[in-house]
Amino acid sequence: MDRAAMADFLRRRREALRPEDVGLPPGPRRRAAGLRREEVAALAVMSTDYYTRLEQQRGPRPSGHILASLARALRLTRAERDYLYQIAGHNAPAALSAPGHVAPALLRVLERLDDTPALVLTDLGETLVQNRMAAALFGDAAHHTGLARSAIHRWFTDPAERSIYPEADRDRQSRAQVANLRAAYGLRGPQSQAGELVRILQKASTEFAELWARHEVTRRFEDHKTLIHPEVGAIELDCQALFTEDQSQTLLVLTAPPRSEGYEKLQLLAVLGSHRFTEAEG
């Protein structure tokens, strides 16, 4: 681990950012350029003391999880992220298997969407980051661990996962889940995490095995769907997907036309989600 190189790199990247670059209000006039250390620490979900020690060459060797959080907080490009891993003494994650890294371009768009559900997913259906509206609609994805981080895995192994869709639409969703995984499998190969997920699901779900045998492949760029929320009820939404160039991550945005019933229900969901968030912090 090159502590001096890491300290200098973190400091320079922090100073190159502005609050508006990371979705923070500009606030009062600042004495120094860039973000404050406590702001980076908050974005990376770590203590200010820990982050400060890294910048002062006093910190321990960061784990891969910590490095992924720092890469996201500092909006590092993939090349910058790989460099951070290398000077920290870690192998850089493979291009298609970096679970903690969010493409900066997608993150910038997501941070500007605060009035409608939006989330960034991997090609295996793992939620990397979601805004408050998405958490209110789908639930907080942060508690999922292991294979359950993949919505595709949950769809075929946990019946409760399907409750958000009307029964009449579940077969279509099953086919879409498998077709999306087929696309990821083709991109990553049989020895990848996608291949492992396929092998596990073939044993765990007869439905999955039958659908997998059809060899359907697709990436959905848009969709119209009805989702069922336990408090708000059925919500009709338009779903738009924005992919990274390598197809490994997707920004999913769900909207409803102004003045429609779906739009009104999203407004109600925003209020319910805010109350829930306030109660959790209280």
N, C-alpha and C positions, 0 to 999 in steps of 0.2 A: 504493500500500500504506500502510495506517494502522498503523504499528508500535506506537504507544501503545495503540490500541484492541485490537490483537491480543494484546499482552502482558497487558493487564488481563483480557481475556476468557479466555485460556488459564489464567491464574493462578486466576481465580475458579471456572472449571469444575473445575480440578484440586482446589481446596480443598473443593469441594462433594461430592466423591466419597469413599467409604470403601473400604478394601481389599476388603471382602466384596462391594461393588458390582461389582467387576471380576474376581471369581474368585480374589482373593489372600487368603492367611491374614492375620488381624488382626495377628499378630506382637506384639512387646513394646509397652509403652506409648509413645505418640507425644507429642512436645512440641508439634506443630502439627496443626491439623485438616487432613483431606484426605489425598490421596496425595502421596508424595514425587516430586520431579522425575525421579529415576532410575527410578521405577516407571512413570510415564507414558512416558518414553523407551523403556523395555523393551517396553511394550505396543504402542507405535507403531513398534517396530523401527527405532530411530534412536539416535544417541549421546546421552548425557546432556548433553554439552557443547553439541551443536546445539540441543537443546530448551531448555536454560538460556539460550542467547543469544536465542532467540525471546521468552522471558519477560522478558528484560532489554533488549529493543528493540535488540539488536545483531545479530540474525540477518539473513541474506539473504532475499529474497522466496521463500517456500516454493513448491515445485512443486505441481501438482494431486495427484500421488501422495502427497506428504508431507501435504497437507491431508486427504486421504482417510484416511490412517493416523492422524492426530491425531483426526479425527472419530470414528473407531472406538474409539480408546484412551480418549477422554473421554466416550464413550457419548452423543454429541450427537444430539439429535432432528434431523429433516430441516430444520426452520427454523433451528436453531442451526448446523447444518452449512453451510447456504446463507449465513448471516451470516458465518461464518468465511471462506468463499471470497471474499465481497464485500470484507471489510476487508483481505484479502490481495491484492486487486487482480485476482481471477479471476472469471469468470462462474460462477455456481453451476451444477452439473451438472443436466441435465434430470431430472425426477422418475423416469423409467424408464431412465436411462442413467448411473447412478453406480456403476461397477464396484468401487470401493474401499469403498463405504459399506455397512455391515451394519446392518439395523434393530436398534436397541438392545434391543427386547423379545425378539427371536429370540436375540440374543447372550447375554442374561441366562439364558435357558433352556439354551442350549448349554453355557455355562460350569458348569452344575450337573450335567451329564451326563458323568461321567468313566469309567463302567464299561460303556458301550455306544457303538457308532459313531453319531456325529451330525455333520451338516454343514449349512451354509447355502449355498443355490444361488440364482443368478438365474433368471429365467424362460427364459434361453437355455442353462441347464445349466452355468453357470460357477461353480466353487467359490469362494466368498468367504472362508470360514473353515471349518476342520474340526478336530475334536478328535483326540487321539492314537489313539484306537481306529479312527476313520474312516481315518486315514492308514495304519494297520496293515492295514486291510481293503482299501482301494482304492488305496493308494499316495499319496505326497505330491503334491498337485495344484499346488503352488507352482511347479513347473518348467515348466508349460505356459504358452505365450505365444501372442499373436496369436489367430487363429481357433481354434487348438487348445485354448484355454481353455474352449471350449464342448464339453461332453460330447456334445451332439447332432452337432456337426461331426465329432468324433473317431469317433463310432459309424459314420458313413457313409463315412469316408475312411481309417480306420486299422483293419485287420482285427484287430489285437492287442487293440483296445478291447473286443471281444466275448468274449474268452476268459474273462471273469469270469462269464459266464452259460452254462448248459448249452445245447447246440446246439438242443435241442427248444424252448427258450424264446426264442430270438433273434428269430424273426418277430414274436412278441408285443411284444418290447421295441422293435423297429423301429417298429411301429405306434404305440406309446406315445410314442416320441421325437417322431415327426412330429405326432401329435395335440397334444402339449404345445407344440410350436413353433407350430402353427396357432393355439392360444389366445393365445400371446404376440404373434403377427403381427396378430391381430384387435385386440389391445389397443394395440399400438404403431403400427401402420400400415405401408404398403408402403415408405415412405421411411426407415424406422428401421433400427437394427442388425439387428432380426429380419428385415426385408425383405431386407437385404443377405445375411444368412445363407441365406435361402431361395433367392435367385438363384444363389448360389455352389454350393449343394448340388444344385440342379436340373441344373447343368452337370457336377458332379463324380460324381453317383451316379444311375444309372438306377433303382435301387430306391427312392431317396428321391423322385425325380420321379413314379414310379408311385403311391407312397403319398400324396404331396402332392395328387395329382389326385382322391383319394377324398374330400377335404374333411372328414376326421374331426377333431373337436375334443373335447378332454377335459382335465380336471385330476384326477389321482389323489390322493385323500386317504389311501388305505390300500392295501396290497398285501401279498401273501405271495410270497416269492421264494426261490430257491436261488441262492447265489453260490458261486463256486469260487475258493478261495484256494490259491496254489501250494504252501503248506506245510501248511495245516490241512485242505485238501480242501473238499468240498461242505458249505455251511452253510445250513440253512433258517432264514429270518428273517422277521419281520413288520416291515413298513415303514409308518411313520406320517408324514404330511406336515402341517405347520402353515404356513399362508400369511399374509403381511402383507395388510393391507386392500386395497392396490392390486394384489395378486397378483404383484408384481415379484420377491419373494424367498420362498424356501421353506426351512423348517427340516425336514430329513429325519432321522428317528430310526429306527434298526434295532435290534430287540430279539428275544429268544427266550424262551419260557416257562421259568420256573425248573425245574431238574432235567432239562430236555430235552437231547437231543444237541447241538442248536444252541447252547444256553446253555453247555454244557461247552466247545464249540469256541470260543466267544467268550472264555471265561476263558483258554484256551490262547493265543488270539490276543493277549490283553492282555499275557501274559508275553513272548511273542515280540516284540511291539512295543516293550516296555520295554527288552529286551535290545538291540534294534536301535538304539533311541534313545541308550542309554548308550554303545554302541560308536561311534556317530556323533559323540558329544561328546568321546570319549576321545582 
